[in-house]
């Protein structure tokens, strides 16, 4: 069911106000933090409506849903140019589809995937922006997986991404452990991000925080917060966790 435009406008304003307040409390410029609208399970009409309100960055969890929505929205004459992201786990055989779209990949968590994405990006003749995903611990997701490289493996994985001709390392991404205070986990993530940034100064982005914990992520230095429920409302007919 499509969300009303008034509700989307209210929700977008509320999310932005939460981010701004958290950034100011942390002594940061609110303009440093971008909202990434996670539109998984939502109809393309919701994306159109939110884009009309000025939102330009959208994310999906599944490659099939990503490619379908990109094709649907690309058919809109005169529609705004959107930047697409993939925030779910990625199989190597889907690397080509993601690269042809030019979506930003937030879930690089192993060396074989780095190699597959590099090959696909070079074949598509367009560089691919990527985040290395960090496993911050906690129980697995409802489907038994969470994704993310162990923290000790992250520097070498970041090195591998940065060395690839077809990839651009943007920074790190992580999900806080469930049923725990997110602040300590995000603090550990920020320390690891600083270490990676020291080796790769261009990797200035930090993708962290969701609807329930975005304030803690902004306090820790997040530059991208991935928000679904707080924008679109609770998900229906889905076994995936809200973000």
N, C-alpha and C positions, 0 to 999 in steps of 0.2 A: 504494500500500500504506500502510495506516495505521501511524503510529508508535506504539510502546507507551507507555502512560501513564507507566511508570517512566522510560523514556528521555526523554520530554518534560519530566518533572519535573526530572530530572538536568540536562538542557540549559538549562532556564529558570533553574535555580539557578546554573549555571556562567556564563551570560550576565550575570546580575545581579551576580555576584561580580566579573566582569571590569570591569563598569561602575563598581561601587563602588570598586574598587581604583584605577582610572584617575582617578575624580573626587577621591578623597582625595589622590592624588599631585599633582593639579593645584590643591589647596586649595579644592575645591568641595564642596558638600553633595551626596552621592549622590542624595538625594531630588529634586534638580533635573532628573534625567535619566530619561526614560521609555523603555520598550521598546515598539517598534512591531513586532508579529509579521507578517512578510510571508509570507502563506499562498498565494502563487500556485502553481498546479499541485497543491496539497495537497488532500486530500479534506475535506469538511465535518466528518467525524468527528474529524480532527486539531484543527480549530478548537474543536469542542465539548470535547474533552479538555483542551486548553490553557486554555480559558475556565474549566473546572471547577477548574483549578489557580490561578486568580486573574487570568489575563491578560485584559484587556478591550479592547485596541486591536489591530486587525488591518488589513492592507493588501493590496490586489490591484494588479496591473499593468494589467489589461485590464477595460474596463467590463463586457463580457459576463460574465466570470467573477465580477466583483463583484456584479452584480445577481442572478446565479444563486445565489450563496452567501448573500446577504442574504435572499433569499426562502426558501431551504432552512432556514436557522437561525431565521428569524422564525416558522416553523411549530412550533418546539419550545415546548410549554407550560411556562411558569415558568422559561424559560432566562434567563441573565443578560443585561442590556442591554449591547450591544457598541458601540464607536465604530469606524466604518469609515473607511478612508483609501484614496485612489487615488494611487499613486506613479508610475504609468506615464504616457506621453504621452497627451494627450486631444484628440480631434477636436471641433470646435465642434458638430457635429450630435449628439454624445453628452452635451452639457452638461446637457440636461434630465433624462436618466436619473440622472446623478450628483447633481443638485440634489434630485430627488425622494427619493433615499435619504438625503440630508444628509451624504454622505461629505466628508471633508476632502480638498481637492485640493492635492497637493504639487508639481504640474508646470505652474504658470502661467508661460508663457514668451513670450507675445506679446500685443499689444494686442487683436487680433480675438477671442482667447479670453477676455480679460477682459470684453469687451462681451457675448459670448455667455453667459458664466457669470452675469453680473449680470442679464441678461434672464431667464434660466432660474430664478435664485434668487428674483427678484421674482414670477415666475409661480407658483412653488411656495410663495410666502409664508413662506419660511424663509431666514434669512441663511446664507450659505455661507462656511466658514472656508477660507482659501487661503494657500499659500506661493508665493512667486516662486522659480522654479528658476533657478539660476545655472550657466552653462557654465564649468567649471573647466579645460577643455582636455583634451588627450589624444586617443588614437585613438577612432573611433566604436565603437558597440556591434556585436554580431554581426549585427544586422539593418540596420546602416548608419546608425542614428540614436542620438542620446544625449539630445537635448533640452537646454533651458536657454537663457536669454538671455545675450548677451555681458555681462560685468561692467559695462561702461560704460553699458549700457542699463538696468541693474537699478534705479537710483534712480527714473527716470521711470516704469518699469513698476510699481514699488511705489506711487508716487504715484497712478497710475491705479487700482490695486486699492483703495487707501484711500479714493478719492473716490467709489466706487460704493456706492449705497445698499444693494445686496443682498449685498455682500461684506465680509468682515472679514479684514484682513491680519494673519496670524499671525507672519510672518517670512520667512526664506529657507531654501531647500533646495538641496543639491548632492550630486553624486557625485564622489569623487576620481578623478583620472586613473588609468587602468590601468597596471600595470607601472612605477610610480614611487612614491617616498616620498610618502604622503598628507599628511604634516605641513605642508609649505609651502603646498599647495593649501588645506588647511583654515585655515591662518593667514590667507591672503588672503580666504577666505570670512568669517572672523570680523571682519576689518577692514571689509568691505563691510556686514556685518550691523550693526555698530556705527554706520556712517554712516546706514543706513536707519532704525535705531532712534532716532537723534537727531531725524529728521524725523517719525517715527511711533512715539511711545513705547510704544504698545500692541503693537508687533510684536516681542515678546520671545522668540519661539521660533526655534530653529535646528535644522533637520532634516538631519542629516549622520551619516555612519558606517554601515558594514554589518558583516557577520560578521567580515571579515578586518581591518578598520581602525577598529573602534569606539573603541579606546583613543585613537588620534590625534584622532578627532572630539570625544571627551569632553574631552580636554585643550584643544582649541580653543574649547570652549564649547557643544557640542551639547546640546540639551535633549530631542531625540528621536533615537534610533538605530533604523534600519530593519534588522531581523535576520530572515533566513530560514533559511539553511543551518545556522547554529549552534543553531537551535531545532528544526527539523524534520528535519535531515539533508540529504544531497545530493539534488538534484532528479533525477528520472529522466524520460526521454522528453520532454525539453524542450530547445529551442535557446537559451533565455534564460539570461543569466549569473546565477550565484548571487549572493545578496545577504546 
